[in-house]
Amino acid sequence: MTASTLQKSQDLTSTSLKEDLRLRDILQTLPKEIFIKNRRKAWTKVFVSVLMVGLGYWGLAISPWYLLPLMWIFTGTALTGFFVIGHDCGHRSFANRKWVNDLVGHVMMLPLIFPFHGWRIGHNHHHKHTNKIGEDNAWEPWEQEGYDNRSAGIRFFYRRLRGRFWWIGSVTHWAFLHFDWWRFEGKQREQVRFSALLVIVSAAIAFPVMFATLGVWGFVKFWLLPWLVYHFWMSTFTIVHHTTPDIAFATPDRWNEAKAQLCGTVHCDYPRWVEFLCHDINVHVPHHLSTAIPSYNLRKAHQVLREKWGDSLKESRFSWKLMKEITDVCHLYDPERGYISFKEYHARQ
């Protein structure tokens, strides 16, 4: 599937795959070595990310004003690599020891003021319930009834996020979900509270220091704008991974785990420099089949999937045309008919 061949599915609950297909049936076709962690490769990615982010900030410090936009894009994209390493840690695919994953995850996400445990727990819920209506928490489209029951202000904001302002979706998700430890119970609440307070206290110290030493413009130049570029990639990766007109969401009684993970996520090719800085997070289908696959093994896993399950994979290439097709069509959702655009919805009112 390419960006030019996106078509709305005629039957969103059936594919050529067997109805009794299980996730383990797919995983058994993958070589065992792709699940093996490699300490050298993992820490090399940390080194590369730190080096690239450092290079970005050096560039920001010495660049003339007309080169700053390029440096903001480079630095923000490199910072996305920090998140991807934390992402591996959240899935326990960075290191064998839990405490190492937690430590590295917190360290890598702290410059992004991103609470590690608050994100980790919610994100793992998304993996467990991918494309399940009422359960998935990553870019799940609203059904018409849910949209109708929202206030005018909320509907206005939702239309922006599903349209041309998709790129602020990650900021919204970060602000309203990852700091809310009251949603959790027991040990999870303690973990989320720890991560949130760590971020809040660190920001309360670092931001005034930046303002005092760099000034308002320095804060915007060295932190805010690279951070917004990072969130652009977070929003874009996430919506592209899970949103095309032919991707189905299913009610719990009709949901099939194997189909959701294999056919409900998208592999998207980006410029190679973006993939390098972001550690191949765009190679998304094998990651959804098993979060135990480290990021440095995703390409090999995807190649095997192409050979074994190629007819069931969805692949695209990042472009403005792709984003336009997604943001023009993928607005509201009907479990029987698929996506309904806002234009179509309002024409019925």
PyMOL commands that set and color helices and strands:
alter all, ss='L'
color gray80, all
select helices_A, chain A and resi 3-5+23-27+32-35+39-62+65-90+98-112+116-128+144-148+152-161+166-177+181-183+186-242+252-254+257-263+272-277+285-289+295-312+320-329+342-348
alter helices_A, ss='H'
color red, helices_A
select strands_A, chain A and resi 142-143+266-269+314-317+332-334+338-340
alter strands_A, ss='S'
color yellow, strands_A
deselect
rebuild
show_as cartoon
